[in-house]
């Protein structure tokens, strides 16, 4: 499935590095989301964008900086991360149109390890 | 009370068995409901929507009881490939232009040969 793509799929970084995660959706959706999923924990919503405007920021530390240049692309810029930030970072998108499948569709995720 | 509650399991069942998962939600204004499947170290994938009238997709049957704020998923004739974590998902609707979705913590299913 190529509806929502994420790169890179795996990332190892040191605490002083700066890196960016990229997400692209090819579904014509208006909203995009970043989630964090730590081992054996539920999904944690981080950010929500609607037509490239940020609509939610769930008290995420400033070392995570999102960017949404348009409704198809979403980035998560990372800097000075901590080892506890190691997790699976998932991007999702959702449609605005009414219908029974009004829900979120996920990319494959980026598995991040901070050393 | 959590917005969406699920029994975390794990449910260990033999191949061919029937297994049922339950989920309760707290917000009576919730508008639509879904089950997702998440394989180990992979992303959640939409399994099926849940309607008040109940809906079936092959071996899978989903049911919604709005009065009791309760959702269920029944899997018949379990296959080894059904082993995964099943997430109950509740949608408050597209307020503000995006889908206000809440995910349950998931129920882990392990189908044993």
Interface residues (C-beta under 8 A of the other chain):
Chain A: X30 X31 X33 X42 X43 X48 X49 X50 X51 X55 X56 X88 X90 X94 X95 X96 X98 X100 X101 X102 X103 X104 X105 X106 X107 X108 X109 X111
Chain B: X32 X34 X41 X42 X43 X44 X45 X46 X49 X51 X89 X91 X93 X94 X96 X97 X98 X99 X101 X103 X104 X105 X106
